[in-house]
Amino acid sequence: MVNEIRDNNFEEVKNSGLAVVDFNAVWCGPCRMLAPIIHELADEMDDVSFFACDVDKNGDLAMNFGIQNIPAVGIFKDGKLVDMSIGFKPKEAMKAFINSKK
């Protein structure tokens, strides 16, 4: 399951051990291509929490993490950003990126 971040609320991410945050926007074509991959990985990877953050609805949060290009997928450990992937990646590449941070 992919949880939606609302109102710039990052507490749930901070309270997750390992979290993946997909920074996206509804008008972004590559974001729409990546979204189903993120949902599939969320179903497959029980030991990781997944979140979606619409940068238009959560501008302050996107600005805090320096998001300038989307899609941007951030890996967080205990609420701290440890790595970021910019742009669309196929499923296996995204899975490898996430697994490399475990």
N, C-alpha and C positions, 0 to 999 in steps of 0.2 A: 504494500500500500504506500502511496505517495501522499504525504500530508501537505496541505497548502499553507504557506506562510501568509498571514494577514496582518495588516496594521503594523508592519515593521516589527512584529513580535518574534524574537529570536530565542526565547526561553526554551522552547521544546528542543531546538537544535543543541543548545548549551547543555541540556540535561540528557542528551543521547551520547553514548560512548563514541561510536563512529557514525558520522552522518554525511550524507551526500545531499548537496543543495544544488538544484538545477535552476539557475537564474535565467529567466526567459521572458518573452513577451508574445502576446497572441498574434501580432502582426508579422512575426519573424518566421520565415519559411524554414530555415534550418532548425529552429526551436521546435516547430511542429513535427519535423522529421525525428528529432531526438526524443520527444516526449514518450512515444510508445516504447522505445528502448529502455528508458528510465523506469517505466511502469513494469516492464518484463523483468528487469533486474531486481526491482523491489520485491516482486513475487518470488524470485529465485534465491535472493540473498537475505536470509532471515537474521543474520548477525549485523546487519547494517540498517540504519534508519534513513529513509528517503524523504526529501522535501522538495517542493516546487515554489519558487519565488518569482512572481510576476514583477519585473522591474518597474513597470508603469504604476503599479499599485503600491509598491514598497520602495520608492525612490531613495529614501534616507538609508535604508539597509543596503541597497545596491551601491550607493555612494560611499558608505562606510567601508565596503570591501573593494572599492576601486573598480567596479564593473563598468567597463567602457565598451566591450563587445559581447554579444550574445550569440548563441548560447554559451554560457559559462557554467561549468560544473565544479563546485568547490567541495573539497573533502575536509571535514572538520573532525577533530578529536577533542572531546570534552569542551566543545564550543570554540576551539581555536582553529583557524584556517591553517592547514598543513600543505595543501597543494591545490592548484586550479588548472582545469583543462578548458581551453577556449576553442569554440567552433564545434561543428558536428563531428562525431566519431562513430564508427559502426559498433554494433553491440559487443563484439569480442574485444575490441580495443578499449571500450569504456569499462568493460568488466575487468580487464587486466589492469587498467589505471586504478580502479577502486581496490582491487586485491593487492596492489603494490603498496597500499597504505595501511594494511591491516597489521 
